[in-house]
Amino acid sequence: MRALQRGTSWGGLLAGPMAWAISTQLNYALVPWQCNRQVSVVLPVALLLALLSLLGGALSWRAKRQGGAAFKAQRTRVSEQFVADLGMLAALLFALVIIMQGSAALILDECLR
């Protein structure tokens, strides 16, 4: 609960790559299902996972705004702020990558292999 209130500097570093990995795996795993049912779910899933990535970036931003939000006393404020900056940028980058991968569903048919 403390992480949601004060943020966590590594939120974007964790959420961004995790959302991208899930998105990539779902893009491959859902192909047979989409082809059989002629329903495209890649783009909505991509938007939800991009939002998950951005929420991790928001946690990093919140931690930076709180002054680092260090959970351990041995971590310095400067290092926590650096990790928070890196988390925000990583979350934004991975959200963009997820959106770009999902936007291929606008062009390509579900049954193309």
N, C-alpha and C positions, 0 to 999 in steps of 0.2 A: 504494500500500500504506500510505503514511503517513496518508492520509485515513481509512482503515478503523481504524487503530490509535488515532489521536488525534481523529478526527472532523473534520468540516468545518462551519463555521458556516453556510454557505449551502446545505447539503444539503437541508433542508426547503423552502427557497425554490425549489430546482430540481426536486426529486422530486415535490412536491405538484402543481403546475400541469401538469407533464409527464404524470403519471399520470392526471390529470383529462382532459387533452386526448386522450390515447389512449383512455380509457374512453368519452368522448363520441363519438369517431369510430367505435369498434368497435360502440357501441350502434346507430348508424345503418347501418354496413356489414354487420352480421350479420343484419339483419332478413330479407332474402330467403332466406338459408341456413337460418335457424331456422324460418321458415314452411314451407319445403319439407320439412324433416326432422322437424318437430315436436319439436325438442330445444331446451331453454332453456339457453343458455350465458352469458347476461348476468350473472346473479348470481355464479357462480363467478369469472368474469373480473373483475367489480367487486370481489370480495373480494381477489383477488390484487393488483389495482392499488391498492386501499386499503392493503394491506400494504406495497406499494412506497412509497407516500406516507409511511406511518408509519416505514419504514426510513430515509427521508431525514430525518425528524424526529428519529430516534434518533441520526443522525450529528450533527445540530445540537446535541442534548442532550449528546452525548459531547464535542463541542468546547467547550461552555459549562462542562462539568464540568472540563475540562482547563485552563480559564482563558482560553479564547478560541481557542486553536490557530491563531494567525495564521500564514499561509504567507508573508507579506511583512512585512518589518521595519517598513515605514512605517505599517502599520495599528496602531492603538492597541488595547489590550486591551478598553477600554470599547466601542469600535465593533464589535469582533468578537463581544462578548457580546450586544450589541443585535441584531446580525444573527442570532446563534444563537437568541435568544429569538423573534425574528420568524419564523425558519425552523421552530421547533417549533410555533408557533401556526398558521402557514400549512399545515404538513403535517397537523396535526389537522383544520383546517377543510376542506382538500381531501379528506381521507379520509372525513370525514362527508358531504361532497357526493357523492362517488363511491358510498358506501353508499346514500344516499337515491335516487340515480338508478338504481342497480341493484335496489333494492327495488321499483321499479315493475314489475319482471318477476314479482313475486309476485301482482300484481293484474291486470295487463294481459296479454292473449293475444299470442303472438308475431306473429300475422297481422293484428292491428289496425293500421290505417294512418291 
